Amino acid sequence: MADAPPRPRLFARLWSDYLRPWRWQMALAFVVLLIEGSTLALLAWMLEPLFDRVFVAGEAAAIWWVGGAIFGLFTLRAITSVVSKTLLTSVSLRSATRMQVDLLARILSLDARFFQDNPPGALIERVQGDTLAVQGIWQVMLMGIGRDVIALVWLLGVALMIDPLWTAAALIGAPLLLLPTLAIQRYIRRKTAAVRVQSGERATRLDEVFHGINTVKLNRMEGYQTARFQRIVNGIVNGQVKMAFGQSFIPALIDLVTGLGFFLVLVLGGREIIAGERTVGEFMSFFTAMSLTFQPLRRLGALAGTWQTAAASLERIYEFLDLRPMVTAPRQPAALPAGTTVEFADVRLSYGSAEVLRGLSLIAQGGARTAIVGPSGAGKSTLFHLLTRLVDPQGGQITLGGVPIRDLDPAALRGLIAVVSQDAWLFDETLRENLTMGQGDIPDARLRAALEAANAAEFVDRLPLGLDTPVGPRGSALSGGQRQRVAIARAILRDAPVLLLDEATSALDSASERLVTDALDRLSQGRTTLVIAHRLATVQGADRIVVMDGGRVVDQGSHAELLARGGLYAELCRLQFAEG
């Protein structure tokens, strides 16, 4: 994986990448929030005439205009609250959805090695959990900046107009919040990052348990797996409790500072009212203004912790968004080759310190059937990964029809190759969708011909909905042989000139193997076919057999030639046929 480039500040990237398209909608919401925030200060200001002119002076006429003004303020606040929340929720959901799509697109573009290092559960947590963790952050921040800050400013303005000394007394403890706030922010960020990692572990554990449910049950691992899961979720709970402590700590400090301020104001204001220097209306207006600052202050205090929580997830999201695949298309891709001869010339590949291929060279003639055999760990499946450019070698060259595959666009290269493997992967969709694989509308007649060629038409006709029958998670509604024949029909529909067969019949019973083998023989006709097989009886009729061991070719030839030479192939045959 490529190193992630230096990143500007997180919020700047967030704005540039995901919020800018909605800037006018956000601007309208911001204006509405300003209006909503101003209503609190106006409400506090209206309490002075309410007390002095209505309650104390007894002016009956003032009841109507003062009451009407207060009612109008509440009505305006209700309308602006609905409008702002609707607008911001729309922005929040749409931008978070776009982030999820971008993150999935980036992950899908990365190399095969990336998926070896990152289990599916952890990737699901990144795409789903981390994006949900930041989904509402801009809504909360806009409300904080627009509604709460303006409310705080106007409320303090009302308080200052009434008495600057009272205001200073109310805010005397505010500077004490600075250092604890900075410390708590760092604490929350650390705990959030740890919880996000543990959430990925939880998703990975669930993914592995549910996909391996038969293994769990057959080995009586229910208690063991439950205990492992319990340890993971306990760690998440402990982390979330500590996060909640950190997020609630700053509002709690604000409560203490506010309580101290109210106490001092009561001492100062009470004496002045008793002495007749201030009116009850002035004090109630000031007291209400300062009381109404309580909730905005609490929300703004919590905003720091909320941002730190989201920032930890944002860092994880951008960590993946900044990755770049190592396997890329050349700036000027070469034209597709006319021939289909495959050649590996002195190919070397290592995963870390583990050397997988060590100067491997072989040729698979166009239109011929080439079998690749050897003990486990010889590097056979790695050849297919290299030929399809799921990974690139560190040395040597691979050509198709005489054209280096590095000079071809990876998507165009893969369009020339069809793969049928031991694990015939089917998605939890209909049989039709698993056959077409995004190729668009394929006529039923062509689908039928592919199913018949794959010996699959008979069982498809027995399905309740035919081609529109859901196959279940990982094709669980079908047998192993049926899944394999669907995969062969899928390869037939691709009509690719190069065919890769990776242990395509190794996990089947005898009856299914005969059907699948017959379908594969028809599929292989006229195509350059490379076959990986442990069961040597299935490759004796290959045009050429390549024997691999330790990441290199150690022998090659026909079945008879290899037996006559008495090397590794002859030893493998002796062991297998003796066991048979």
C-alpha positions as CSV (number, residue, x, y, z in Angstrom):
1,M,0.0,0.0,0.0
2,A,1.1,3.5,-0.8
3,D,2.0,5.9,2.1
4,A,-0.8,8.3,2.9
5,P,0.0,11.8,1.8
6,P,0.2,14.6,4.5
7,R,-3.3,15.7,5.5
8,P,-4.5,19.3,6.2
9,R,-6.7,19.8,9.2
10,L,-9.5,17.3,9.5
11,F,-12.4,19.8,9.4
12,A,-11.0,21.6,6.4
13,R,-10.9,18.3,4.5
14,L,-14.3,17.4,5.7
15,W,-15.7,20.7,4.4
16,S,-13.8,20.4,1.1
17,D,-14.7,16.8,0.4
18,Y,-18.2,16.4,1.7
19,L,-19.9,19.6,2.9
20,R,-19.1,22.0,0.1
21,P,-21.8,20.6,-2.3
22,W,-24.4,21.4,0.3
23,R,-23.0,24.9,1.2
24,W,-26.1,26.8,0.2
25,Q,-28.4,24.5,2.1
26,M,-26.1,24.8,5.1
27,A,-26.0,28.6,4.7
28,L,-29.8,28.7,4.8
29,A,-29.8,26.5,7.9
30,F,-27.2,28.7,9.5
31,V,-29.3,31.9,9.0
32,V,-32.3,30.1,10.4
33,L,-30.2,29.0,13.4
34,L,-29.1,32.6,14.0
35,I,-32.7,33.6,14.1
36,E,-33.5,30.8,16.5
37,G,-30.6,31.7,18.7
38,S,-31.6,35.4,18.9
39,T,-35.1,34.5,20.2
40,L,-33.7,33.6,23.6
41,A,-32.1,37.0,24.1
42,L,-35.3,38.7,23.0
43,L,-37.3,36.6,25.4
44,A,-35.0,37.6,28.3
45,W,-35.2,41.2,27.3
46,M,-39.0,41.1,27.2
47,L,-39.1,40.0,30.9
48,E,-38.1,43.5,32.1
49,P,-41.4,45.2,30.9
50,L,-43.4,42.1,31.9
51,F,-42.3,42.5,35.5
52,D,-41.9,46.3,35.8
53,R,-44.9,47.5,33.7
54,V,-47.4,44.6,34.1
55,F,-46.7,42.9,37.5
56,V,-45.3,46.0,39.4
57,A,-46.9,49.1,37.7
58,G,-50.1,47.2,36.8
59,E,-50.4,48.6,33.2
60,A,-53.3,46.5,31.8
61,A,-52.6,47.6,28.2
62,A,-49.1,46.3,28.4
63,I,-50.4,42.7,28.9
64,W,-51.4,42.5,25.3
65,W,-48.3,43.7,23.5
66,V,-45.9,42.1,26.0
67,G,-47.8,38.8,25.9
68,G,-48.2,39.0,22.1
69,A,-44.5,39.6,21.7
70,I,-43.5,36.7,23.9
71,F,-46.0,34.4,22.0
72,G,-44.5,35.6,18.7
73,L,-41.0,34.8,19.9
74,F,-42.0,31.2,20.8
75,T,-43.8,30.8,17.5
76,L,-40.7,32.0,15.6
77,R,-38.5,29.7,17.6
78,A,-40.7,26.7,16.8
79,I,-40.7,27.4,13.1
80,T,-36.9,28.0,12.9
81,S,-36.3,24.8,14.9
82,V,-38.2,22.6,12.5
83,V,-36.6,24.2,9.4
84,S,-33.0,24.1,10.7
85,K,-33.2,20.5,11.9
86,T,-34.8,19.3,8.6
87,L,-32.1,21.0,6.5
88,L,-29.2,19.8,8.7
89,T,-30.5,16.3,8.9
90,S,-30.7,16.2,5.1
91,V,-27.1,17.4,4.8
92,S,-25.9,15.1,7.5
93,L,-27.4,11.9,5.9
94,R,-26.5,12.8,2.3
95,S,-22.9,13.7,3.1
96,A,-22.4,10.6,5.3
97,T,-23.9,8.4,2.5
98,R,-21.4,9.9,0.0
99,M,-18.6,9.3,2.5
100,Q,-19.6,5.6,2.8
101,V,-19.8,5.2,-1.0
102,D,-16.4,6.9,-1.4
103,L,-14.8,4.7,1.3
104,L,-16.2,1.5,-0.3
105,A,-15.0,2.6,-3.7
106,R,-11.5,3.3,-2.4
107,I,-11.3,0.0,-0.5
108,L,-12.4,-1.9,-3.6
109,S,-9.7,-0.3,-5.6
110,L,-6.9,-1.6,-3.3
111,D,-4.7,-4.6,-3.9
112,A,-5.2,-8.2,-2.7
113,R,-2.6,-7.8,0.0
114,F,-4.7,-5.1,1.6
115,F,-7.5,-7.6,2.2
116,Q,-5.1,-10.1,3.7
117,D,-4.1,-7.5,6.3
118,N,-7.6,-6.2,7.0
119,P,-10.4,-8.7,7.8
120,P,-13.9,-8.1,6.5
121,G,-15.4,-7.3,9.9
122,A,-12.9,-4.5,10.4
123,L,-13.6,-3.1,6.9
124,I,-17.3,-3.2,7.5
125,E,-16.8,-1.2,10.7
126,R,-14.8,1.4,8.8
127,V,-17.4,1.8,6.1
128,Q,-20.4,1.7,8.5
129,G,-19.4,2.4,12.1
130,D,-16.8,5.2,11.5
131,T,-19.0,7.0,9.0
132,L,-22.0,6.8,11.4
133,A,-19.8,8.1,14.2
134,V,-19.2,11.4,12.2
135,Q,-22.6,11.5,10.5
136,G,-24.1,14.1,12.8
137,I,-20.9,16.1,13.7
138,W,-21.5,18.9,11.2
139,Q,-25.1,19.2,12.3
140,V,-24.1,19.5,16.0
141,M,-21.3,21.9,15.1
142,L,-23.5,24.1,13.0
143,M,-26.1,24.2,15.7
144,G,-23.4,25.0,18.2
145,I,-21.8,27.8,16.0
146,G,-25.1,29.2,14.7
147,R,-27.7,28.8,17.4
148,D,-25.8,28.4,20.6
149,V,-23.0,30.9,20.0
150,I,-25.4,33.6,18.7
151,A,-27.7,32.9,21.6
152,L,-24.8,33.2,24.0
153,V,-23.6,36.5,22.5
154,W,-27.1,38.1,22.6
155,L,-27.9,36.8,26.1
156,L,-24.6,38.2,27.4
157,G,-25.3,41.4,25.5
158,V,-28.7,41.7,27.3
159,A,-26.9,41.0,30.6
160,L,-24.2,43.7,29.9
161,M,-26.9,46.2,29.0
162,I,-28.5,45.7,32.4
163,D,-25.4,45.6,34.6
164,P,-21.7,44.9,33.5
165,L,-20.7,44.2,37.1
166,W,-23.3,41.5,37.5
167,T,-22.2,40.0,34.3
168,A,-18.5,40.0,35.4
169,A,-19.5,38.3,38.6
170,A,-21.5,35.6,36.7
171,L,-18.5,34.8,34.5
172,I,-15.8,35.0,37.1
173,G,-15.1,31.2,37.0
174,A,-15.0,30.9,33.2
175,P,-11.2,31.0,32.8
176,L,-10.9,28.0,35.1
177,L,-12.4,25.8,32.3
178,L,-9.5,26.2,29.8
179,L,-6.9,23.7,31.0
180,P,-9.4,20.9,32.1
181,T,-11.1,21.2,28.7
182,L,-7.9,20.7,26.8
183,A,-6.9,17.7,28.9
184,I,-10.4,16.1,28.6
185,Q,-10.3,16.6,24.8
186,R,-7.1,14.6,24.4
187,Y,-8.5,11.9,26.8
188,I,-11.7,11.5,24.8
189,R,-9.8,11.2,21.5
190,R,-7.6,8.4,22.8
191,K,-10.5,6.5,24.2
192,T,-12.5,6.9,21.1
193,A,-9.7,5.6,18.9
194,A,-9.4,2.6,21.1
195,V,-13.1,1.9,21.0
196,R,-13.2,2.1,17.2
197,V,-10.4,-0.5,17.0
198,Q,-12.3,-2.8,19.4
199,S,-15.5,-2.3,17.4
200,G,-13.7,-3.6,14.3
201,E,-12.5,-6.6,16.3
202,R,-16.2,-7.2,17.4
203,A,-17.4,-7.1,13.8
204,T,-14.6,-9.4,12.7
205,R,-15.4,-11.9,15.4
206,L,-19.1,-12.0,14.5
207,D,-18.2,-12.3,10.8
208,E,-16.0,-15.3,11.4
209,V,-18.4,-17.0,13.9
210,F,-21.4,-16.7,11.6
211,H,-19.5,-17.8,8.5
212,G,-17.9,-20.7,10.3
213,I,-21.0,-21.7,12.3
214,N,-20.7,-25.4,11.2
215,T,-17.1,-25.6,12.4
216,V,-18.2,-23.9,15.7
217,K,-20.9,-26.4,16.3
218,L,-19.0,-29.5,15.2
219,N,-16.1,-28.7,17.5
220,R,-18.4,-27.6,20.4
221,M,-16.9,-24.1,20.4
222,E,-20.1,-22.2,21.4
223,G,-18.9,-21.5,24.9
224,Y,-15.3,-20.6,23.7
225,Q,-16.5,-18.2,21.0
226,T,-19.1,-16.6,23.3
227,A,-16.3,-16.0,25.9
228,R,-14.1,-14.4,23.3
229,F,-16.9,-12.2,22.2
230,Q,-17.6,-11.3,25.8
231,R,-14.1,-10.1,26.4
232,I,-14.2,-7.9,23.3
233,V,-17.5,-6.3,24.1
234,N,-16.5,-5.8,27.7
235,G,-13.5,-3.8,26.5
236,I,-15.9,-1.7,24.3
237,V,-18.2,-1.1,27.2
238,N,-15.3,0.0,29.5
239,G,-14.0,2.4,26.8
240,Q,-17.5,3.8,26.1
241,V,-18.0,4.4,29.8
242,K,-14.7,6.3,30.0
243,M,-15.7,8.3,26.9
244,A,-19.1,9.2,28.5
245,F,-17.2,10.3,31.6
246,G,-14.9,12.6,29.6
247,Q,-17.8,14.0,27.5
248,S,-19.9,14.8,30.6
249,F,-16.9,16.2,32.6
250,I,-16.8,19.6,30.8
251,P,-20.6,20.3,31.1
252,A,-20.3,19.4,34.8
253,L,-17.5,22.0,35.2
254,I,-19.7,24.5,33.5
255,D,-22.5,23.7,36.0
256,L,-20.1,24.4,38.9
257,V,-18.8,27.7,37.3
258,T,-22.4,28.8,36.5
259,G,-23.5,28.0,40.1
260,L,-20.7,30.1,41.5
261,G,-21.7,33.0,39.2
262,F,-25.3,32.8,40.1
263,F,-24.4,32.9,43.8
264,L,-22.3,36.1,43.4
265,V,-25.0,37.8,41.3
266,L,-27.6,37.0,44.0
267,V,-25.3,38.6,46.6
268,L,-24.7,41.8,44.5
269,G,-28.2,42.1,42.9
270,G,-30.1,41.3,46.1
271,R,-28.5,44.1,48.0
272,E,-29.1,46.7,45.2
273,I,-32.8,45.7,44.9
274,I,-33.3,45.9,48.6
275,A,-31.6,49.3,48.6
276,G,-33.9,50.4,45.7
277,E,-31.1,50.9,43.3
278,R,-32.4,48.3,40.8
279,T,-35.9,47.2,39.9
280,V,-37.3,43.6,40.1
281,G,-37.8,43.7,36.3
282,E,-34.2,44.4,35.7
283,F,-33.0,41.6,38.0
284,M,-35.5,39.1,36.5
285,S,-34.4,40.1,32.9
286,F,-30.8,39.7,33.9
287,F,-31.4,36.5,35.8
288,T,-33.3,35.0,32.9
289,A,-30.7,36.0,30.4
290,M,-28.0,34.3,32.5
291,S,-30.2,31.3,33.2
292,L,-30.8,30.9,29.4
293,T,-27.1,30.9,28.8
294,F,-26.9,27.6,30.8
295,Q,-28.0,25.2,28.1
296,P,-26.0,26.8,25.3
297,L,-23.0,26.8,27.5
298,R,-23.5,23.1,28.3
299,R,-24.0,22.2,24.6
300,L,-20.9,24.2,23.6
301,G,-18.9,22.5,26.4
302,A,-20.0,19.1,25.2
303,L,-19.2,20.1,21.6
304,A,-15.5,19.7,22.2
305,G,-15.9,16.2,23.4
306,T,-18.3,15.4,20.5
307,W,-15.7,16.7,18.0
308,Q,-12.9,14.7,19.5
309,T,-15.1,11.5,19.2
310,A,-15.8,12.3,15.5
311,A,-12.2,13.3,14.8
312,A,-11.0,9.9,15.9
313,S,-13.3,8.2,13.4
314,L,-12.4,10.8,10.7
315,E,-8.8,10.0,11.1
316,R,-9.5,6.3,10.5
317,I,-11.7,7.2,7.5
318,Y,-9.1,9.4,5.9
319,E,-6.4,6.8,6.6
320,F,-8.1,4.5,4.1
321,L,-9.2,7.3,1.7
322,D,-5.6,8.3,1.4
323,L,-4.4,4.9,0.4
324,R,-3.6,4.3,-3.2
325,P,-3.5,0.9,-5.0
326,M,-0.1,-0.4,-6.1
327,V,-1.6,-2.1,-9.1
328,T,-2.6,0.7,-11.5
329,A,-3.3,1.2,-15.1
330,P,-0.5,2.7,-17.3
331,R,-1.0,6.3,-18.5
332,Q,-1.2,4.9,-22.1
333,P,-2.5,1.3,-22.0
334,A,-1.4,-1.0,-24.7
335,A,-3.9,-2.5,-27.2
336,L,-5.3,-5.8,-26.2
337,P,-3.2,-8.7,-27.5
338,A,-4.3,-10.8,-30.4
339,G,-2.8,-14.0,-29.0
340,T,-3.4,-15.7,-25.7
341,T,-0.1,-17.5,-25.0
342,V,0.9,-16.9,-21.3
343,E,4.5,-16.5,-20.3
344,F,6.1,-16.1,-16.9
345,A,9.8,-15.0,-17.2
346,D,12.0,-15.1,-14.1
347,V,9.1,-13.9,-11.9
348,R,9.8,-13.2,-8.2
349,L,7.4,-12.4,-5.5
350,S,7.7,-12.0,-1.7
351,Y,5.2,-11.2,1.0
352,G,7.4,-9.4,3.6
353,S,10.3,-11.8,4.3
354,A,8.5,-14.8,2.9
355,E,9.7,-15.6,-0.6
356,V,6.8,-17.1,-2.6
357,L,8.1,-17.3,-6.2
358,R,11.8,-17.5,-6.8
359,G,12.6,-16.9,-10.5
360,L,9.7,-18.8,-11.9
361,S,9.5,-19.3,-15.7
362,L,6.9,-21.1,-17.7
363,I,4.9,-20.9,-20.9
364,A,1.3,-21.8,-21.4
365,Q,0.6,-22.1,-25.2
366,G,-2.4,-20.3,-26.6
367,G,-5.4,-22.6,-27.1
368,A,-3.7,-25.4,-25.1
369,R,-4.5,-26.9,-21.7
370,T,-1.7,-26.4,-19.2
371,A,-1.9,-28.1,-15.8
372,I,0.0,-26.8,-12.8
373,V,0.7,-29.3,-10.0
374,G,2.9,-29.5,-6.9
375,P,2.7,-29.8,-3.2
376,S,0.8,-27.3,-1.0
377,G,2.7,-24.0,-0.7
378,A,4.5,-24.4,-4.0
379,G,3.0,-21.1,-5.2
380,K,0.4,-22.4,-7.7
381,S,-2.5,-20.1,-6.8
382,T,-0.1,-17.2,-6.7
383,L,0.3,-17.5,-10.4
384,F,-3.4,-16.8,-10.9
385,H,-3.2,-13.8,-8.7
386,L,-0.3,-12.5,-10.7
387,L,-1.8,-13.2,-14.1
388,T,-5.0,-11.3,-13.1
389,R,-3.0,-8.5,-11.5
390,L,-4.5,-8.9,-8.1
391,V,-0.8,-8.4,-7.2
392,D,2.3,-7.4,-9.1
393,P,5.6,-9.2,-8.9
394,Q,8.8,-7.6,-7.5
395,G,10.8,-9.0,-10.4
396,G,10.5,-10.6,-13.8
397,Q,7.8,-10.2,-16.4
398,I,4.4,-11.7,-17.3
399,T,3.1,-11.5,-20.9
400,L,-0.2,-12.4,-22.5
401,G,0.0,-12.8,-26.3
402,G,3.4,-11.2,-26.2
403,V,2.2,-8.0,-24.4
404,P,3.5,-7.3,-20.8
405,I,0.4,-7.3,-18.6
406,R,1.7,-4.3,-16.8
407,D,1.1,-2.4,-20.0
408,L,-2.6,-3.3,-20.0
409,D,-5.4,-1.7,-18.1
410,P,-6.2,-4.1,-15.2
411,A,-9.9,-4.0,-16.0
412,A,-9.3,-4.8,-19.7
413,L,-6.9,-7.6,-18.7
414,R,-9.4,-9.2,-16.4
415,G,-12.0,-9.0,-19.2
416,L,-9.9,-11.5,-21.1
417,I,-9.8,-14.0,-18.2
418,A,-12.5,-16.2,-16.7
419,V,-11.9,-17.9,-13.4
420,V,-13.5,-21.0,-11.8
421,S,-12.2,-21.8,-8.4
422,Q,-12.8,-24.3,-5.6
423,D,-14.9,-21.7,-3.8
424,A,-17.6,-20.9,-6.2
425,W,-18.6,-17.6,-4.6
426,L,-22.2,-16.6,-5.0
427,F,-23.8,-13.5,-3.6
428,D,-27.1,-13.3,-1.6
429,E,-29.0,-12.3,-4.8
430,T,-31.0,-14.1,-7.4
431,L,-29.5,-16.8,-9.6
432,R,-29.9,-14.5,-12.6
433,E,-27.9,-11.7,-10.9
434,N,-25.2,-14.2,-10.0
435,L,-24.9,-15.3,-13.6
436,T,-24.9,-11.8,-15.2
437,M,-22.6,-10.2,-12.6
438,G,-23.4,-6.7,-13.6
439,Q,-23.2,-7.3,-17.4
440,G,-26.6,-5.8,-17.9
441,D,-29.6,-7.4,-19.6
442,I,-28.6,-10.8,-21.1
443,P,-31.3,-12.5,-23.1
444,D,-32.8,-15.6,-21.5
445,A,-31.9,-17.6,-24.5
446,R,-28.2,-16.9,-23.9
447,L,-28.6,-17.6,-20.2
448,R,-30.3,-20.9,-21.0
449,A,-27.5,-22.0,-23.4
450,A,-24.9,-21.2,-20.8
451,L,-26.8,-23.2,-18.1
452,E,-27.1,-26.2,-20.5
453,A,-23.4,-26.1,-21.4
454,A,-22.6,-26.1,-17.7
455,N,-25.0,-29.0,-16.9
456,A,-27.0,-26.7,-14.7
457,A,-30.3,-26.3,-16.6
458,E,-31.8,-29.4,-15.1
459,F,-31.6,-28.2,-11.4
460,V,-32.4,-24.6,-12.3
461,D,-35.7,-25.8,-13.9
462,R,-36.6,-27.4,-10.5
463,L,-36.1,-24.2,-8.5
464,P,-39.3,-22.5,-7.4
465,L,-38.7,-19.2,-9.2
466,G,-36.2,-20.5,-11.8
467,L,-33.6,-17.9,-12.6
468,D,-35.2,-15.4,-10.2
469,T,-34.7,-17.7,-7.2
470,P,-32.6,-16.2,-4.4
471,V,-29.5,-18.4,-3.8
472,G,-29.0,-17.4,-0.1
473,P,-25.9,-16.1,1.7
474,R,-22.8,-17.4,-0.1
475,G,-25.1,-19.6,-2.3
476,S,-26.2,-21.6,0.8
477,A,-29.5,-22.5,-0.9
478,L,-27.6,-24.6,-3.5
479,S,-25.4,-27.6,-3.1
480,G,-21.6,-27.5,-3.7
481,G,-22.0,-29.1,-7.2
482,Q,-24.8,-26.7,-8.1
483,R,-22.8,-23.7,-7.0
484,Q,-19.8,-24.9,-9.1
485,R,-22.0,-25.3,-12.2
486,V,-23.4,-21.8,-11.8
487,A,-19.8,-20.5,-11.6
488,I,-19.0,-22.4,-14.9
489,A,-22.1,-21.0,-16.5
490,R,-21.0,-17.5,-15.4
491,A,-17.6,-18.2,-17.0
492,I,-19.3,-19.3,-20.2
493,L,-21.3,-16.1,-20.4
494,R,-18.1,-14.1,-20.1
495,D,-16.7,-15.8,-23.1
496,A,-13.1,-14.9,-22.2
497,P,-10.2,-16.4,-24.3
498,V,-8.2,-17.3,-21.2
499,L,-9.6,-19.7,-18.6
500,L,-8.2,-20.3,-15.1
501,L,-9.4,-23.4,-13.1
502,D,-8.3,-23.5,-9.5
503,E,-9.2,-26.8,-7.8
504,A,-12.6,-26.5,-9.5
505,T,-13.6,-30.1,-8.7
506,S,-11.7,-30.9,-5.5
507,A,-14.6,-30.6,-3.1
508,L,-17.3,-32.4,-5.0
509,D,-18.7,-35.9,-4.8
510,S,-18.3,-38.3,-7.7
511,A,-21.7,-37.6,-9.3
512,S,-21.2,-33.8,-9.1
513,E,-17.6,-34.1,-10.2
514,R,-18.6,-35.9,-13.4
515,L,-21.1,-33.2,-14.3
516,V,-18.7,-30.4,-13.5
517,T,-15.8,-32.0,-15.3
518,D,-17.9,-32.5,-18.4
519,A,-19.0,-28.8,-18.3
520,L,-15.3,-27.7,-17.8
521,D,-14.2,-29.8,-20.8
522,R,-16.7,-28.0,-23.0
523,L,-15.8,-24.6,-21.5
524,S,-12.1,-25.2,-22.2
525,Q,-12.4,-26.0,-25.8
526,G,-10.7,-23.3,-28.0
527,R,-9.4,-21.4,-24.9
528,T,-6.0,-21.1,-23.3
529,T,-6.6,-23.0,-20.1
530,L,-4.5,-23.1,-16.9
531,V,-5.5,-25.7,-14.4
532,I,-4.4,-26.0,-10.8
533,A,-5.2,-29.4,-9.4
534,H,-4.1,-31.6,-6.4
535,R,-5.9,-34.6,-7.8
536,L,-3.6,-35.7,-10.5
537,A,-6.0,-38.0,-12.2
538,T,-7.9,-34.9,-13.4
539,V,-5.0,-33.5,-15.4
540,Q,-3.4,-36.5,-17.0
541,G,-4.9,-35.5,-20.4
542,A,-3.5,-31.9,-20.3
543,D,-1.4,-30.8,-23.2
544,R,1.4,-29.9,-20.8
545,I,1.9,-30.4,-17.1
546,V,4.1,-28.0,-15.1
547,V,5.4,-29.2,-11.8
548,M,6.1,-26.6,-9.1
549,D,8.0,-26.8,-5.8
550,G,9.3,-24.1,-3.6
551,G,8.2,-21.2,-5.8
552,R,9.8,-22.4,-9.0
553,V,9.2,-24.8,-11.9
554,V,11.1,-28.1,-11.3
555,D,9.8,-30.1,-14.2
556,Q,7.3,-30.0,-17.1
557,G,6.1,-32.2,-19.9
558,S,3.3,-34.7,-20.7
559,H,2.0,-37.2,-18.1
560,A,3.9,-40.0,-19.7
561,E,7.2,-38.0,-20.0
562,L,7.0,-36.9,-16.3
563,L,6.3,-40.5,-15.1
564,A,9.2,-41.8,-17.2
565,R,11.6,-39.3,-15.6
566,G,10.7,-40.4,-12.1
567,G,10.8,-37.0,-10.5
568,L,8.5,-35.2,-8.1
569,Y,5.5,-35.7,-10.3
570,A,6.0,-39.4,-10.4
571,E,6.3,-39.5,-6.6
572,L,3.1,-37.5,-6.2
573,C,1.3,-39.9,-8.6
574,R,2.6,-42.9,-6.7
575,L,1.4,-41.5,-3.4
576,Q,-2.0,-40.5,-4.7
577,F,-2.7,-43.6,-6.7
578,A,-1.5,-45.8,-3.8
579,E,-3.9,-44.1,-1.5
580,G,-6.7,-44.4,-4.0
